[in-house]
Amino acid sequence: MEMRKYKGIIFDLDETLVDTTMLAGFRESRNWSLCYANINKTLLYENVDVLLKKIGDSQIKIGVVTMSPQSYARKVLSYHKIKYDVLIAYHDVKNRKPHPEPMLKCLERLELLASEVISLGDDAKDIKSSRSAGIDAIGLDLNSQRRGNLISAGAQRVFDNYYEIDEFIFEGK
């Protein structure tokens, strides 16, 4: 995977951009009212805010592709003041990750080609969805438990934190 100037970055939301582990039980049981009531307990991962500012300052478009509902995703993104150009959520597609449809729809709305974008996700489904859409995929393994799964799903690189991702995007390391 050679370094190049990206025109867009597509992020997964839960456990990638935002640490929403404390909402997992509510999300799995589809208890959206408790999810919304506890969004204030979610956290941005270290250096995410810095990276997102650099991305915005560099005129790189941001897409967010999540298999959570649109209303939940908007509330989480809004709470953390995350700016994005395109949000593709659960009800926006017929086929969910690992199918390429969510990524292809995001590319279309970003008005970018797969070759102009990278994606970042914490799950094998994120990687498979990106790769089958022709997008270079980076895995994020914040707890050092998924590296093997991310690599076998096709991640070209796997990083342990957002400092490494920042270096990769902006310094080509």
Sequence and secondary structure as in RCSB ss.txt:
>XXXX:A:sequence
MEMRKYKGIIFDLDETLVDTTMLAGFRESRNWSLCYANINKTLLYENVDVLLKKIGDSQIKIGVVTMSPQSYARK
VLSYHKIKYDVLIAYHDVKNRKPHPEPMLKCLERLELLASEVISLGDDAKDIKSSRSAGIDAIGLDLNSQRRGNL
ISAGAQRVFDNYYEIDEFIFEGK
>XXXX:A:secstr
      SEEEE TBTTTEE GGGHHHHHTT HHHHHHTGGG EE TTHHHHHHHHHHTT EEEEE SS HHHHHH
HHHHTT   SEEE GGG SS TTSSHHHHHHHHHHT  GGGEEEEESSHHHHHHHHHTT EEEEE TTSSSHHHH
HHHT SEEESSHHHHHHHHHH  
